Amino acid sequence: MSMPLADSSRNQTRPVFRGRALPLPAYLLLVMIFLTVLGVSIGSPSRADAAERGTGFGTWAPISAYGWHGSMLVGGVHTYCITPGAPAPTGQTTDHGISGSAAGLSPQQLVGINLLVTTYGQTDDPVQAAAVAWAVKAIANRDETLHAFGYRGDSLAGAIHWTMSALSPQHDRAVQERAVAYYDEATRAALGPATADGRLVFTTDAADHRSGTVRVDTSSAATGTVTLTDAVFADSGSPTLENATSGSTYGIRTAPPAEGRPYTVSGTGHFDAGLAAAVRHFTTPGGQETAGPAGRVQFDVSGADSAPRVPPFSPAISTQVAARDARGGKYVDEVTFTAAEGSWPRADDGSFLPVTASAVVYRTDAEPVAGAAVPGDAAIVGTLEVTTEPATGPTAPYTVTSLWEMIAPGYYTAVWSVSAADQLPSVAAHTGPDFAWTERFGEPSQVAVVVPPPPAPTPTPTPTPTAAAEAPPTPNGRRPAELAATGTDAATLRSPTAIAIALLSLGIAIVSSRRRWLGAPSRIG
């Protein structure tokens, strides 16, 4: 809580040093000592390891009537007394670095002093430096600070007024106000660690390599910024997250640097665990111990996937036999590869990783039914195999020609398959060790038919010649052969004219016949 300020207008007795009033001759003695020290410091070269007068009020000497109220400059760093009552550190000074046990102070005292020295103490303003000096001494040893110069009260403001009203009256109230405010702030300083460290821990979603998390693991509570490589934060879509807190887990979505290649997500971060419960500790033989800024506990973190993320890949193929109707010869198939899932895997140089497919060709007597099981009487004729080219991958079809020939008639059907067991390890890493794809039996596009040759013609035997049976005579008494010899057919004989002629011819024939039997015809004279 804030303390009341002392009234600089009221009469004050002469300042005392360490509880005893100094007689007037003693003042003259102190002035002589100061002049001697000042002359020595002017006449002698300054040493790099010696503390120098910094910013503040009073006399820069081991002992003086009003003391020195401000900073001591060591190597360009403003330091402040943490052992009030001891002589000012004007001699050789040793830098012990950052210490969490300087002067036997507690962590709470150290974090408060560090707050003041770091935040306000690095200044060229004498009022601010003097206020920091009073507040730091009060935190280190309040009782000694209040009463070192003869003040008998219990108020920091009163102790400051006791001395500053005589040393620099015009700055008395300003120093009081700031010192009291600094002291109150320092006593409420959050206790931070002396040191801290941490790391980033990444996880990968088993079902989707593009999803996962990053967790900030630190040794102390801290806040900072995390930046991802090859990923973004799921909530914002940005690779950078500010105000990330230790112990928190954040969802991420990956952004693979190249299609089809394994990749690793990583990240870095810078975190702040608050003010260190430590100071930069300086000591001077026979003089005060002083504290420089230890600053805030800041540290870097980093992390990466424990194993590369491998994009999944499921290859498949489509096929087309060159000709359904064949006369035999080699089995020719056209095979086209596709990625049924994921992207085609690639090598580091960007080329396509090779994928191998193989087929078994069956022969059946009956046309196969698409999707049916392979018949038990199906004969295995041979196999086919093809491997994609790194330059073309799945971008062009492949023509596969068997080393064997289709000889026997029947239906020849190829059944293609792709298995992880037949792939390079780099490909199997994408497909998974259990991957297998098989084309269904009897696909119409995979059936080639070899028809049997037509049967040889049966020779026709030459008939043995036989006597032809004589046909019965026609109505005119002639046989067909005789009619044929005369050039007369049966249809002509059936006409009336033909019949009349026939009858006339018959009558003449009869008469002629009778004359031959009766002798020569007599002449009628």
C-alpha positions, 0 to 999 in steps of 0.5 A: 500500500502507498505510504504518506509523503513527508512534509518538506516544509517542516524543520529538520535536524541535521542529518546523521550517519548511521544513527550518530550526529556528526559534529561540524568539524567532522563535516570539514573532515568529510569534505577534505576526504571527498576532495582527496578522493576526487583528486585521485580519481581525476589524476588516475586513469579509470579502471574498466572493472571499477564502478563509476558514478552513475545518475542520482544525487549526493557525493560519490565517495565511500562515506559522505554526509548524505551518501549517494542516492542513485545508480552505480555505473559498471561497464555501462550498466546502471546498478543499485545498492542492495546492502544499505549501510555499507560504503559506496562501491568505488573500488574494483568491482566484480561481475558475477553474472545473473544470480538467483541468490545475490546477497542472500535475498529471497526470490521475492525480493530479487524479482522485485528488485529486478523489476525496478532495475530492469524497468526503471533503473536504466535511466539518465534521469537523476530523480528516477534513478534516486527513486529506484535506489531508495525503493531497491534498498528498502526491498533489500533491507527496509529497516537499515534503509529507513534508519541509516541516516538517523531517521527514527520513523517507519515511513519510506517517504519520511526517510527520503525526506529526512535526507533529500530535504537537505541534499536536494530540496527541490527534488525531495517530493518528486523522489518521494512520490516515485520511490513509494510508487516503485516500492509498492509495485515491486512488492507485488511483482509476480514471482517468476523463475530464474530460468525456463525452457520448453519445446513444441510437441506435434501430433498427427491425426491418424485418419488425416495426415493434414490434421493434427495439433501442436502443444506448448510444453514449458518448464514455467508458465509463459506466453509467446509467439509460435510460427509453423512451417508447412502448416497453419493454425486451424482457427486462423489459417495463419502460420503464426499465433501470438499470445500462445500460452504454455500448456495449451494445445492448438489445432493445425492444418498442414500445407504440404510443400510438394504434392505426393511427397512425405513432409515434416511439420515444424515450428519455432517460438519465443516465450516470456516467463516474466521477470526473473527472480534474479539480478546481475550481481556485482560486488566490491571489496569493502563496499556495497553489493549492487544489482544490475538488470536480469531482465525477463525470462525469455527463451526460444522453443522449437519442435517437429513431427516425430516422423514424416507425414506420408500422404496416403495413396491408393492406385487403381487401373482400368484396362482394355483388351486390344481386340475382342475377337482374335485368331490367336496369337499374343494377348495385348492389353492397354492399361491405364493407371489412376490414383483412386485416393490421394496423389500419386507419390513422387520422388525428391526430384519431382518424378513419379514413383513407379507402381507395378501391376500384374495380371493372371490370364484365364481361359474358359470354354464359356463366356465369363460372367462379369463379377463372378468367381473364377470358374473351377475349370478355368485354365491359367494361360499365363501372366502379364506385368507392367511398371509405370515410368518415372517420367510419365507415371499415370499420365499415359496408358501402357500397352502390355503384350504377353510373351505367350500366345493364345492357341486353344479356342475359348475366352481369354480373360485378364484379371489385374491386381496391384499390391503393396507387397510388389512395390518399392518401400517408398511407394508402400509407405504411401499405400500402407503395407496391407494395401491390395487392389484386384480387378473383378473377373470377367470384365467385358473389356478384358475378354478376348475370344479365340473361335475354333476354325471352321470344319473341313468340307466333307468330300462328295463320293462319285456315283457309279453309272447305272442303266436308266429305266425306260420311260413308258410310252406317250399317248402317241406311242412314242417314248420320251426319248423318241420324242426328244429325238424329234424335238417334240415335248409332251406339252406340245403333244397335248394340244388339239392340233398335235393330237390330230396330227398324231392320229393321222400319223397313226392311221398312215402307220397302220395302213402302211403296216397292212400293206407290208403284210398283204404284199405290194399294193396293186396298181390301179390302172 
